[in-house]
Amino acid sequence: MSTISVPLNKEGEARLDNLVASGVAPNRAAVMRKALDKLAEDEAIEAVFRAEREPTIRGDIRKLLKDIG
């Protein structure tokens, strides 16, 4: 496991400490790991929503490729 250093302003530091104090996670590092997991989950959900908005191609793949080519 690697360690990184992330500068935080006073508000970010206070938010982080409040999350620990409220029991979201046992320590600052655990809060940050949860935040990264949540970000990854949110991005995966957004990718699904983007994919749903994409137009769908239907039909015989051979005919579609022939029409494109």
PDB file of N, CA, C, O and CB in Angstrom:
ATOM      1  N   MET A   1       0.849  -1.167   0.000  1.00  0.00           N
ATOM      2  CA  MET A   1       0.000   0.000   0.000  1.00  0.00           C
ATOM      3  C   MET A   1       0.896   1.233   0.000  1.00  0.00           C
ATOM      4  O   MET A   1       1.877   1.305   0.741  1.00  0.00           O
ATOM      5  CB  MET A   1      -0.967  -0.004   1.219  1.00  0.00           C
ATOM      6  N   SER A   2       0.546   2.192  -0.836  1.00  0.00           N
ATOM      7  CA  SER A   2       1.352   3.412  -0.877  1.00  0.00           C
ATOM      8  C   SER A   2       0.656   4.522  -0.089  1.00  0.00           C
ATOM      9  O   SER A   2      -0.535   4.446   0.212  1.00  0.00           O
ATOM     10  CB  SER A   2       1.599   3.859  -2.341  1.00  0.00           C
ATOM     11  N   THR A   3       1.417   5.527   0.226  1.00  0.00           N
ATOM     12  CA  THR A   3       0.913   6.679   0.965  1.00  0.00           C
ATOM     13  C   THR A   3       1.122   7.915   0.115  1.00  0.00           C
ATOM     14  O   THR A   3       2.184   8.095  -0.481  1.00  0.00           O
ATOM     15  CB  THR A   3       1.617   6.825   2.349  1.00  0.00           C
ATOM     16  N   ILE A   4       0.100   8.773   0.057  1.00  0.00           N
ATOM     17  CA  ILE A   4       0.250  10.037  -0.653  1.00  0.00           C
ATOM     18  C   ILE A   4      -0.077  11.173   0.305  1.00  0.00           C
ATOM     19  O   ILE A   4      -0.761  10.987   1.311  1.00  0.00           O
ATOM     20  CB  ILE A   4      -0.664  10.089  -1.915  1.00  0.00           C
ATOM     21  N   SER A   5       0.418  12.326  -0.026  1.00  0.00           N
ATOM     22  CA  SER A   5       0.157  13.519   0.769  1.00  0.00           C
ATOM     23  C   SER A   5      -0.700  14.460  -0.066  1.00  0.00           C
ATOM     24  O   SER A   5      -0.355  14.791  -1.200  1.00  0.00           O
ATOM     25  CB  SER A   5       1.488  14.211   1.219  1.00  0.00           C
ATOM     26  N   VAL A   6      -1.819  14.884   0.506  1.00  0.00           N
ATOM     27  CA  VAL A   6      -2.731  15.771  -0.203  1.00  0.00           C
ATOM     28  C   VAL A   6      -2.939  17.024   0.636  1.00  0.00           C
ATOM     29  O   VAL A   6      -3.464  16.953   1.747  1.00  0.00           O
ATOM     30  CB  VAL A   6      -4.088  15.065  -0.500  1.00  0.00           C
ATOM     31  N   PRO A   7      -2.526  18.177   0.101  1.00  0.00           N
ATOM     32  CA  PRO A   7      -2.757  19.415   0.854  1.00  0.00           C
ATOM     33  C   PRO A   7      -4.254  19.728   0.925  1.00  0.00           C
ATOM     34  O   PRO A   7      -4.960  19.632  -0.079  1.00  0.00           O
ATOM     35  CB  PRO A   7      -1.993  20.597   0.204  1.00  0.00           C
ATOM     36  N   LEU A   8      -4.730  20.097   2.101  1.00  0.00           N
ATOM     37  CA  LEU A   8      -6.130  20.475   2.298  1.00  0.00           C
ATOM     38  C   LEU A   8      -6.184  21.880   2.885  1.00  0.00           C
ATOM     39  O   LEU A   8      -5.346  22.260   3.703  1.00  0.00           O
ATOM     40  CB  LEU A   8      -6.863  19.458   3.228  1.00  0.00           C
ATOM     41  N   ASN A   9      -7.190  22.648   2.448  1.00  0.00           N
ATOM     42  CA  ASN A   9      -7.379  23.939   3.108  1.00  0.00           C
ATOM     43  C   ASN A   9      -8.071  23.679   4.445  1.00  0.00           C
ATOM     44  O   ASN A   9      -8.422  22.540   4.751  1.00  0.00           O
ATOM     45  CB  ASN A   9      -8.219  24.929   2.211  1.00  0.00           C
ATOM     46  N   LYS A  10      -8.264  24.716   5.233  1.00  0.00           N
ATOM     47  CA  LYS A  10      -8.840  24.549   6.582  1.00  0.00           C
ATOM     48  C   LYS A  10     -10.240  23.941   6.525  1.00  0.00           C
ATOM     49  O   LYS A  10     -10.601  23.118   7.366  1.00  0.00           O
ATOM     50  CB  LYS A  10      -8.894  25.903   7.311  1.00  0.00           C
ATOM     51  N   GLU A  11     -11.027  24.352   5.523  1.00  0.00           N
ATOM     52  CA  GLU A  11     -12.387  23.824   5.410  1.00  0.00           C
ATOM     53  C   GLU A  11     -12.364  22.323   5.093  1.00  0.00           C
ATOM     54  O   GLU A  11     -13.130  21.553   5.671  1.00  0.00           O
ATOM     55  CB  GLU A  11     -13.170  24.588   4.322  1.00  0.00           C
ATOM     56  N   GLY A  12     -11.490  21.916   4.181  1.00  0.00           N
ATOM     57  CA  GLY A  12     -11.377  20.501   3.842  1.00  0.00           C
ATOM     58  C   GLY A  12     -10.912  19.672   5.025  1.00  0.00           C
ATOM     59  O   GLY A  12     -11.406  18.569   5.258  1.00  0.00           O
ATOM     60  N   GLU A  13      -9.965  20.207   5.762  1.00  0.00           N
ATOM     61  CA  GLU A  13      -9.469  19.507   6.944  1.00  0.00           C
ATOM     62  C   GLU A  13     -10.567  19.380   8.003  1.00  0.00           C
ATOM     63  O   GLU A  13     -10.712  18.332   8.632  1.00  0.00           O
ATOM     64  CB  GLU A  13      -8.248  20.240   7.528  1.00  0.00           C
ATOM     65  N   ALA A  14     -11.333  20.446   8.194  1.00  0.00           N
ATOM     66  CA  ALA A  14     -12.428  20.413   9.173  1.00  0.00           C
ATOM     67  C   ALA A  14     -13.496  19.411   8.736  1.00  0.00           C
ATOM     68  O   ALA A  14     -14.020  18.666   9.565  1.00  0.00           O
ATOM     69  CB  ALA A  14     -13.053  21.824   9.346  1.00  0.00           C
ATOM     70  N   ARG A  15     -13.824  19.385   7.439  1.00  0.00           N
ATOM     71  CA  ARG A  15     -14.819  18.438   6.918  1.00  0.00           C
ATOM     72  C   ARG A  15     -14.352  17.004   7.157  1.00  0.00           C
ATOM     73  O   ARG A  15     -15.125  16.146   7.584  1.00  0.00           O
ATOM     74  CB  ARG A  15     -15.069  18.680   5.403  1.00  0.00           C
ATOM     75  N   LEU A  16     -13.079  16.764   6.874  1.00  0.00           N
ATOM     76  CA  LEU A  16     -12.500  15.433   7.062  1.00  0.00           C
ATOM     77  C   LEU A  16     -12.581  15.021   8.536  1.00  0.00           C
ATOM     78  O   LEU A  16     -12.988  13.902   8.850  1.00  0.00           O
ATOM     79  CB  LEU A  16     -11.028  15.407   6.575  1.00  0.00           C
ATOM     80  N   ASP A  17     -12.197  15.921   9.425  1.00  0.00           N
ATOM     81  CA  ASP A  17     -12.242  15.615  10.857  1.00  0.00           C
ATOM     82  C   ASP A  17     -13.682  15.416  11.346  1.00  0.00           C
ATOM     83  O   ASP A  17     -13.933  14.577  12.211  1.00  0.00           O
ATOM     84  CB  ASP A  17     -11.569  16.738  11.656  1.00  0.00           C
ATOM     85  N   ASN A  18     -14.624  16.185  10.795  1.00  0.00           N
ATOM     86  CA  ASN A  18     -16.030  16.017  11.180  1.00  0.00           C
ATOM     87  C   ASN A  18     -16.555  14.655  10.750  1.00  0.00           C
ATOM     88  O   ASN A  18     -17.334  14.037  11.475  1.00  0.00           O
ATOM     89  CB  ASN A  18     -16.892  17.128  10.567  1.00  0.00           C
ATOM     90  N   LEU A  19     -16.142  14.185   9.587  1.00  0.00           N
ATOM     91  CA  LEU A  19     -16.574  12.864   9.122  1.00  0.00           C
ATOM     92  C   LEU A  19     -16.040  11.764  10.032  1.00  0.00           C
ATOM     93  O   LEU A  19     -16.742  10.796  10.327  1.00  0.00           O
ATOM     94  CB  LEU A  19     -16.111  12.623   7.678  1.00  0.00           C
ATOM     95  N   VAL A  20     -14.801  11.917  10.471  1.00  0.00           N
ATOM     96  CA  VAL A  20     -14.229  10.935  11.417  1.00  0.00           C
ATOM     97  C   VAL A  20     -14.986  11.013  12.740  1.00  0.00           C
ATOM     98  O   VAL A  20     -15.364   9.987  13.306  1.00  0.00           O
ATOM     99  CB  VAL A  20     -12.696  11.193  11.645  1.00  0.00           C
ATOM    100  N   ALA A  21     -15.206  12.243  13.235  1.00  0.00           N
ATOM    101  CA  ALA A  21     -15.886  12.421  14.523  1.00  0.00           C
ATOM    102  C   ALA A  21     -17.314  11.892  14.489  1.00  0.00           C
ATOM    103  O   ALA A  21     -17.822  11.409  15.502  1.00  0.00           O
ATOM    104  CB  ALA A  21     -15.894  13.893  14.916  1.00  0.00           C
ATOM    105  N   SER A  22     -17.968  11.980  13.326  1.00  0.00           N
ATOM    106  CA  SER A  22     -19.352  11.511  13.230  1.00  0.00           C
ATOM    107  C   SER A  22     -19.444  10.006  12.995  1.00  0.00           C
ATOM    108  O   SER A  22     -20.544   9.456  12.929  1.00  0.00           O
ATOM    109  CB  SER A  22     -20.069  12.243  12.113  1.00  0.00           C
ATOM    110  N   GLY A  23     -18.299   9.338  12.868  1.00  0.00           N
ATOM    111  CA  GLY A  23     -18.300   7.890  12.755  1.00  0.00           C
ATOM    112  C   GLY A  23     -18.402   7.348  11.341  1.00  0.00           C
ATOM    113  O   GLY A  23     -18.626   6.152  11.159  1.00  0.00           O
ATOM    114  N   VAL A  24     -18.241   8.202  10.335  1.00  0.00           N
ATOM    115  CA  VAL A  24     -18.280   7.736   8.951  1.00  0.00           C
ATOM    116  C   VAL A  24     -17.171   6.717   8.708  1.00  0.00           C
ATOM    117  O   VAL A  24     -17.354   5.742   7.979  1.00  0.00           O
ATOM    118  CB  VAL A  24     -18.145   8.922   7.972  1.00  0.00           C
ATOM    119  N   ALA A  25     -16.032   6.957   9.326  1.00  0.00           N
ATOM    120  CA  ALA A  25     -14.880   6.056   9.214  1.00  0.00           C
ATOM    121  C   ALA A  25     -14.029   6.248  10.465  1.00  0.00           C
ATOM    122  O   ALA A  25     -14.134   7.274  11.138  1.00  0.00           O
ATOM    123  CB  ALA A  25     -14.041   6.337   7.899  1.00  0.00           C
ATOM    124  N   PRO A  26     -13.194   5.274  10.776  1.00  0.00           N
ATOM    125  CA  PRO A  26     -12.427   5.350  12.024  1.00  0.00           C
ATOM    126  C   PRO A  26     -11.281   6.369  12.014  1.00  0.00           C
ATOM    127  O   PRO A  26     -10.813   6.789  13.072  1.00  0.00           O
ATOM    128  CB  PRO A  26     -11.870   4.006  12.333  1.00  0.00           C
ATOM    129  N   ASN A  27     -10.831   6.765  10.812  1.00  0.00           N
ATOM    130  CA  ASN A  27      -9.722   7.712  10.744  1.00  0.00           C
ATOM    131  C   ASN A  27      -9.744   8.439   9.399  1.00  0.00           C
ATOM    132  O   ASN A  27     -10.539   8.117   8.516  1.00  0.00           O
ATOM    133  CB  ASN A  27      -8.367   6.987  10.950  1.00  0.00           C
ATOM    134  N   ARG A  28      -8.868   9.411   9.262  1.00  0.00           N
ATOM    135  CA  ARG A  28      -8.813  10.222   8.044  1.00  0.00           C
ATOM    136  C   ARG A  28      -8.545   9.380   6.795  1.00  0.00           C
ATOM    137  O   ARG A  28      -9.174   9.588   5.758  1.00  0.00           O
ATOM    138  CB  ARG A  28      -7.738  11.289   8.180  1.00  0.00           C
ATOM    139  N   ALA A  29      -7.625   8.443   6.894  1.00  0.00           N
ATOM    140  CA  ALA A  29      -7.274   7.617   5.733  1.00  0.00           C
ATOM    141  C   ALA A  29      -8.476   6.808   5.265  1.00  0.00           C
ATOM    142  O   ALA A  29      -8.700   6.670   4.062  1.00  0.00           O
ATOM    143  CB  ALA A  29      -6.103   6.677   6.069  1.00  0.00           C
ATOM    144  N   ALA A  30      -9.246   6.276   6.201  1.00  0.00           N
ATOM    145  CA  ALA A  30     -10.422   5.486   5.841  1.00  0.00           C
ATOM    146  C   ALA A  30     -11.481   6.359   5.174  1.00  0.00           C
ATOM    147  O   ALA A  30     -12.164   5.913   4.252  1.00  0.00           O
ATOM    148  CB  ALA A  30     -11.008   4.801   7.082  1.00  0.00           C
ATOM    149  N   VAL A  31     -11.619   7.609   5.639  1.00  0.00           N
ATOM    150  CA  VAL A  31     -12.553   8.534   4.994  1.00  0.00           C
ATOM    151  C   VAL A  31     -12.128   8.763   3.550  1.00  0.00           C
ATOM    152  O   VAL A  31     -12.964   8.742   2.647  1.00  0.00           O
ATOM    153  CB  VAL A  31     -12.620   9.881   5.763  1.00  0.00           C
ATOM    154  N   MET A  32     -10.849   8.980   3.328  1.00  0.00           N
ATOM    155  CA  MET A  32     -10.353   9.230   1.974  1.00  0.00           C
ATOM    156  C   MET A  32     -10.538   7.998   1.084  1.00  0.00           C
ATOM    157  O   MET A  32     -10.895   8.134  -0.086  1.00  0.00           O
ATOM    158  CB  MET A  32      -8.869   9.635   2.016  1.00  0.00           C
ATOM    159  N   ARG A  33     -10.303   6.807   1.619  1.00  0.00           N
ATOM    160  CA  ARG A  33     -10.522   5.584   0.831  1.00  0.00           C
ATOM    161  C   ARG A  33     -11.997   5.445   0.456  1.00  0.00           C
ATOM    162  O   ARG A  33     -12.324   5.078  -0.673  1.00  0.00           O
ATOM    163  CB  ARG A  33     -10.053   4.336   1.618  1.00  0.00           C
ATOM    164  N   LYS A  34     -12.887   5.740   1.412  1.00  0.00           N
ATOM    165  CA  LYS A  34     -14.323   5.690   1.116  1.00  0.00           C
ATOM    166  C   LYS A  34     -14.684   6.712   0.041  1.00  0.00           C
ATOM    167  O   LYS A  34     -15.488   6.430  -0.848  1.00  0.00           O
ATOM    168  CB  LYS A  34     -15.150   5.947   2.396  1.00  0.00           C
ATOM    169  N   ALA A  35     -14.092   7.886   0.127  1.00  0.00           N
ATOM    170  CA  ALA A  35     -14.375   8.936  -0.864  1.00  0.00           C
ATOM    171  C   ALA A  35     -13.930   8.492  -2.254  1.00  0.00           C
ATOM    172  O   ALA A  35     -14.641   8.729  -3.231  1.00  0.00           O
ATOM    173  CB  ALA A  35     -13.669  10.257  -0.476  1.00  0.00           C
ATOM    174  N   LEU A  36     -12.783   7.861  -2.356  1.00  0.00           N
ATOM    175  CA  LEU A  36     -12.307   7.358  -3.653  1.00  0.00           C
ATOM    176  C   LEU A  36     -13.208   6.250  -4.179  1.00  0.00           C
ATOM    177  O   LEU A  36     -13.506   6.206  -5.373  1.00  0.00           O
ATOM    178  CB  LEU A  36     -10.866   6.846  -3.534  1.00  0.00           C
ATOM    179  N   ASP A  37     -13.638   5.363  -3.306  1.00  0.00           N
ATOM    180  CA  ASP A  37     -14.565   4.297  -3.723  1.00  0.00           C
ATOM    181  C   ASP A  37     -15.873   4.895  -4.227  1.00  0.00           C
ATOM    182  O   ASP A  37     -16.408   4.454  -5.244  1.00  0.00           O
ATOM    183  CB  ASP A  37     -14.842   3.321  -2.552  1.00  0.00           C
ATOM    184  N   LYS A  38     -16.385   5.889  -3.524  1.00  0.00           N
ATOM    185  CA  LYS A  38     -17.636   6.543  -3.920  1.00  0.00           C
ATOM    186  C   LYS A  38     -17.479   7.246  -5.261  1.00  0.00           C
ATOM    187  O   LYS A  38     -18.379   7.183  -6.099  1.00  0.00           O
ATOM    188  CB  LYS A  38     -18.084   7.549  -2.848  1.00  0.00           C
ATOM    189  N   LEU A  39     -16.351   7.913  -5.476  1.00  0.00           N
ATOM    190  CA  LEU A  39     -16.093   8.576  -6.751  1.00  0.00           C
ATOM    191  C   LEU A  39     -16.064   7.561  -7.888  1.00  0.00           C
ATOM    192  O   LEU A  39     -16.652   7.796  -8.943  1.00  0.00           O
ATOM    193  CB  LEU A  39     -14.769   9.352  -6.697  1.00  0.00           C
ATOM    194  N   ALA A  40     -15.391   6.448  -7.684  1.00  0.00           N
ATOM    195  CA  ALA A  40     -15.322   5.403  -8.715  1.00  0.00           C
ATOM    196  C   ALA A  40     -16.715   4.852  -9.007  1.00  0.00           C
ATOM    197  O   ALA A  40     -17.055   4.608 -10.165  1.00  0.00           O
ATOM    198  CB  ALA A  40     -14.375   4.259  -8.274  1.00  0.00           C
ATOM    199  N   GLU A  41     -17.517   4.655  -7.971  1.00  0.00           N
ATOM    200  CA  GLU A  41     -18.883   4.164  -8.148  1.00  0.00           C
ATOM    201  C   GLU A  41     -19.727   5.182  -8.920  1.00  0.00           C
ATOM    202  O   GLU A  41     -20.461   4.814  -9.837  1.00  0.00           O
ATOM    203  CB  GLU A  41     -19.529   3.862  -6.779  1.00  0.00           C
ATOM    204  N   ASP A  42     -19.622   6.450  -8.551  1.00  0.00           N
ATOM    205  CA  ASP A  42     -20.370   7.503  -9.240  1.00  0.00           C
ATOM    206  C   ASP A  42     -19.988   7.586 -10.714  1.00  0.00           C
ATOM    207  O   ASP A  42     -20.853   7.765 -11.571  1.00  0.00           O
ATOM    208  CB  ASP A  42     -20.132   8.852  -8.564  1.00  0.00           C
ATOM    209  N   GLU A  43     -18.702   7.459 -11.012  1.00  0.00           N
ATOM    210  CA  GLU A  43     -18.248   7.510 -12.399  1.00  0.00           C
ATOM    211  C   GLU A  43     -18.752   6.308 -13.197  1.00  0.00           C
ATOM    212  O   GLU A  43     -19.092   6.442 -14.373  1.00  0.00           O
ATOM    213  CB  GLU A  43     -16.723   7.571 -12.453  1.00  0.00           C
ATOM    214  N   ALA A  44     -18.801   5.139 -12.567  1.00  0.00           N
ATOM    215  CA  ALA A  44     -19.323   3.949 -13.247  1.00  0.00           C
ATOM    216  C   ALA A  44     -20.813   4.116 -13.546  1.00  0.00           C
ATOM    217  O   ALA A  44     -21.272   3.743 -14.625  1.00  0.00           O
ATOM    218  CB  ALA A  44     -19.087   2.683 -12.388  1.00  0.00           C
ATOM    219  N   ILE A  45     -21.555   4.663 -12.616  1.00  0.00           N
ATOM    220  CA  ILE A  45     -22.987   4.904 -12.831  1.00  0.00           C
ATOM    221  C   ILE A  45     -23.181   5.924 -13.944  1.00  0.00           C
ATOM    222  O   ILE A  45     -24.050   5.747 -14.799  1.00  0.00           O
ATOM    223  CB  ILE A  45     -23.666   5.394 -11.528  1.00  0.00           C
ATOM    224  N   GLU A  46     -22.391   6.979 -13.946  1.00  0.00           N
ATOM    225  CA  GLU A  46     -22.490   7.992 -14.996  1.00  0.00           C
ATOM    226  C   GLU A  46     -22.165   7.391 -16.361  1.00  0.00           C
ATOM    227  O   GLU A  46     -22.784   7.763 -17.358  1.00  0.00           O
ATOM    228  CB  GLU A  46     -21.549   9.171 -14.698  1.00  0.00           C
ATOM    229  N   ALA A  47     -21.216   6.476 -16.422  1.00  0.00           N
ATOM    230  CA  ALA A  47     -20.877   5.816 -17.690  1.00  0.00           C
ATOM    231  C   ALA A  47     -22.068   5.019 -18.208  1.00  0.00           C
ATOM    232  O   ALA A  47     -22.317   4.994 -19.413  1.00  0.00           O
ATOM    233  CB  ALA A  47     -19.651   4.889 -17.515  1.00  0.00           C
ATOM    234  N   VAL A  48     -22.805   4.371 -17.315  1.00  0.00           N
ATOM    235  CA  VAL A  48     -24.002   3.636 -17.723  1.00  0.00           C
ATOM    236  C   VAL A  48     -25.049   4.596 -18.269  1.00  0.00           C
ATOM    237  O   VAL A  48     -25.658   4.329 -19.305  1.00  0.00           O
ATOM    238  CB  VAL A  48     -24.577   2.831 -16.542  1.00  0.00           C
ATOM    239  N   PHE A  49     -25.262   5.714 -17.578  1.00  0.00           N
ATOM    240  CA  PHE A  49     -26.228   6.705 -18.056  1.00  0.00           C
ATOM    241  C   PHE A  49     -25.829   7.269 -19.416  1.00  0.00           C
ATOM    242  O   PHE A  49     -26.680   7.462 -20.284  1.00  0.00           O
ATOM    243  CB  PHE A  49     -26.364   7.839 -17.044  1.00  0.00           C
ATOM    244  N   ARG A  50     -24.531   7.536 -19.604  1.00  0.00           N
ATOM    245  CA  ARG A  50     -24.063   8.029 -20.904  1.00  0.00           C
ATOM    246  C   ARG A  50     -24.305   6.988 -21.993  1.00  0.00           C
ATOM    247  O   ARG A  50     -24.725   7.327 -23.099  1.00  0.00           O
ATOM    248  CB  ARG A  50     -22.566   8.391 -20.840  1.00  0.00           C
ATOM    249  N   ALA A  51     -24.044   5.743 -21.682  1.00  0.00           N
ATOM    250  CA  ALA A  51     -24.242   4.664 -22.656  1.00  0.00           C
ATOM    251  C   ALA A  51     -25.723   4.539 -23.022  1.00  0.00           C
ATOM    252  O   ALA A  51     -26.056   4.271 -24.177  1.00  0.00           O
ATOM    253  CB  ALA A  51     -23.712   3.321 -22.094  1.00  0.00           C
ATOM    254  N   GLU A  52     -26.601   4.728 -22.055  1.00  0.00           N
ATOM    255  CA  GLU A  52     -28.040   4.644 -22.337  1.00  0.00           C
ATOM    256  C   GLU A  52     -28.494   5.761 -23.269  1.00  0.00           C
ATOM    257  O   GLU A  52     -29.459   5.587 -24.012  1.00  0.00           O
ATOM    258  CB  GLU A  52     -28.843   4.698 -21.035  1.00  0.00           C
ATOM    259  N   ARG A  53     -27.811   6.910 -23.241  1.00  0.00           N
ATOM    260  CA  ARG A  53     -28.180   8.031 -24.102  1.00  0.00           C
ATOM    261  C   ARG A  53     -27.635   7.892 -25.517  1.00  0.00           C
ATOM    262  O   ARG A  53     -28.072   8.604 -26.421  1.00  0.00           O
ATOM    263  CB  ARG A  53     -27.689   9.320 -23.499  1.00  0.00           C
ATOM    264  N   GLU A  54     -26.683   6.980 -25.716  1.00  0.00           N
ATOM    265  CA  GLU A  54     -26.087   6.778 -27.039  1.00  0.00           C
ATOM    266  C   GLU A  54     -27.086   6.114 -27.966  1.00  0.00           C
ATOM    267  O   GLU A  54     -27.899   5.297 -27.534  1.00  0.00           O
ATOM    268  CB  GLU A  54     -24.805   5.930 -26.941  1.00  0.00           C
ATOM    269  N   PRO A  55     -27.022   6.469 -29.246  1.00  0.00           N
ATOM    270  CA  PRO A  55     -27.924   5.796 -30.194  1.00  0.00           C
ATOM    271  C   PRO A  55     -27.575   4.309 -30.294  1.00  0.00           C
ATOM    272  O   PRO A  55     -26.422   3.909 -30.132  1.00  0.00           O
ATOM    273  CB  PRO A  55     -27.843   6.464 -31.598  1.00  0.00           C
ATOM    274  N   THR A  56     -28.588   3.517 -30.561  1.00  0.00           N
ATOM    275  CA  THR A  56     -28.412   2.075 -30.656  1.00  0.00           C
ATOM    276  C   THR A  56     -28.424   1.654 -32.119  1.00  0.00           C
ATOM    277  O   THR A  56     -29.254   2.112 -32.905  1.00  0.00           O
ATOM    278  CB  THR A  56     -29.512   1.332 -29.864  1.00  0.00           C
ATOM    279  N   ILE A  57     -27.502   0.787 -32.467  1.00  0.00           N
ATOM    280  CA  ILE A  57     -27.449   0.232 -33.819  1.00  0.00           C
ATOM    281  C   ILE A  57     -28.055  -1.153 -33.762  1.00  0.00           C
ATOM    282  O   ILE A  57     -27.667  -1.986 -32.942  1.00  0.00           O
ATOM    283  CB  ILE A  57     -25.980   0.191 -34.379  1.00  0.00           C
ATOM    284  N   ARG A  58     -29.025  -1.391 -34.656  1.00  0.00           N
ATOM    285  CA  ARG A  58     -29.682  -2.697 -34.675  1.00  0.00           C
ATOM    286  C   ARG A  58     -29.618  -3.260 -36.087  1.00  0.00           C
ATOM    287  O   ARG A  58     -29.587  -2.517 -37.068  1.00  0.00           O
ATOM    288  CB  ARG A  58     -31.158  -2.593 -34.187  1.00  0.00           C
ATOM    289  N   GLY A  59     -29.600  -4.555 -36.170  1.00  0.00           N
ATOM    290  CA  GLY A  59     -29.645  -5.196 -37.470  1.00  0.00           C
ATOM    291  C   GLY A  59     -28.580  -6.260 -37.622  1.00  0.00           C
ATOM    292  O   GLY A  59     -27.878  -6.605 -36.672  1.00  0.00           O
ATOM    293  N   ASP A  60     -28.476  -6.765 -38.821  1.00  0.00           N
ATOM    294  CA  ASP A  60     -27.496  -7.787 -39.170  1.00  0.00           C
ATOM    295  C   ASP A  60     -26.113  -7.131 -39.234  1.00  0.00           C
ATOM    296  O   ASP A  60     -25.907  -6.209 -40.024  1.00  0.00           O
ATOM    297  CB  ASP A  60     -27.860  -8.478 -40.531  1.00  0.00           C
ATOM    298  N   ILE A  61     -25.181  -7.587 -38.426  1.00  0.00           N
ATOM    299  CA  ILE A  61     -23.859  -6.972 -38.327  1.00  0.00           C
ATOM    300  C   ILE A  61     -23.132  -7.000 -39.680  1.00  0.00           C
ATOM    301  O   ILE A  61     -22.423  -6.054 -40.025  1.00  0.00           O
ATOM    302  CB  ILE A  61     -23.018  -7.692 -37.257  1.00  0.00           C
ATOM    303  N   ARG A  62     -23.307  -8.067 -40.427  1.00  0.00           N
ATOM    304  CA  ARG A  62     -22.633  -8.149 -41.736  1.00  0.00           C
ATOM    305  C   ARG A  62     -23.162  -7.075 -42.678  1.00  0.00           C
ATOM    306  O   ARG A  62     -22.389  -6.413 -43.371  1.00  0.00           O
ATOM    307  CB  ARG A  62     -22.828  -9.549 -42.368  1.00  0.00           C
ATOM    308  N   LYS A  63     -24.475  -6.905 -42.700  1.00  0.00           N
ATOM    309  CA  LYS A  63     -25.081  -5.890 -43.558  1.00  0.00           C
ATOM    310  C   LYS A  63     -24.678  -4.482 -43.090  1.00  0.00           C
ATOM    311  O   LYS A  63     -24.383  -3.615 -43.913  1.00  0.00           O
ATOM    312  CB  LYS A  63     -26.625  -6.038 -43.563  1.00  0.00           C
ATOM    313  N   LEU A  64     -24.667  -4.263 -41.789  1.00  0.00           N
ATOM    314  CA  LEU A  64     -24.272  -2.957 -41.253  1.00  0.00           C
ATOM    315  C   LEU A  64     -22.836  -2.619 -41.642  1.00  0.00           C
ATOM    316  O   LEU A  64     -22.548  -1.498 -42.060  1.00  0.00           O
ATOM    317  CB  LEU A  64     -24.422  -2.937 -39.722  1.00  0.00           C
ATOM    318  N   LEU A  65     -21.940  -3.591 -41.504  1.00  0.00           N
ATOM    319  CA  LEU A  65     -20.538  -3.359 -41.867  1.00  0.00           C
ATOM    320  C   LEU A  65     -20.395  -3.092 -43.364  1.00  0.00           C
ATOM    321  O   LEU A  65     -19.596  -2.252 -43.778  1.00  0.00           O
ATOM    322  CB  LEU A  65     -19.672  -4.563 -41.463  1.00  0.00           C
ATOM    323  N   LYS A  66     -21.165  -3.804 -44.163  1.00  0.00           N
ATOM    324  CA  LYS A  66     -21.133  -3.598 -45.601  1.00  0.00           C
ATOM    325  C   LYS A  66     -21.624  -2.194 -45.946  1.00  0.00           C
ATOM    326  O   LYS A  66     -21.036  -1.518 -46.791  1.00  0.00           O
ATOM    327  CB  LYS A  66     -21.984  -4.657 -46.316  1.00  0.00           C
ATOM    328  N   ASP A  67     -22.701  -1.755 -45.292  1.00  0.00           N
ATOM    329  CA  ASP A  67     -23.253  -0.418 -45.533  1.00  0.00           C
ATOM    330  C   ASP A  67     -22.277   0.670 -45.093  1.00  0.00           C
ATOM    331  O   ASP A  67     -22.178   1.711 -45.741  1.00  0.00           O
ATOM    332  CB  ASP A  67     -24.590  -0.252 -44.798  1.00  0.00           C
ATOM    333  N   ILE A  68     -21.564   0.439 -44.008  1.00  0.00           N
ATOM    334  CA  ILE A  68     -20.600   1.433 -43.497  1.00  0.00           C
ATOM    335  C   ILE A  68     -19.390   1.504 -44.418  1.00  0.00           C
ATOM    336  O   ILE A  68     -18.904   2.585 -44.752  1.00  0.00           O
ATOM    337  CB  ILE A  68     -20.153   1.082 -42.048  1.00  0.00           C
ATOM    338  N   GLY A  69     -18.910   0.321 -44.825  1.00  0.00           N
ATOM    339  CA  GLY A  69     -17.676   0.223 -45.611  1.00  0.00           C
ATOM    340  C   GLY A  69     -17.885   0.593 -47.007  1.00  0.00           C
ATOM    341  O   GLY A  69     -16.944   0.563 -47.801  1.00  0.00           O
TER     342      GLY A  69
END
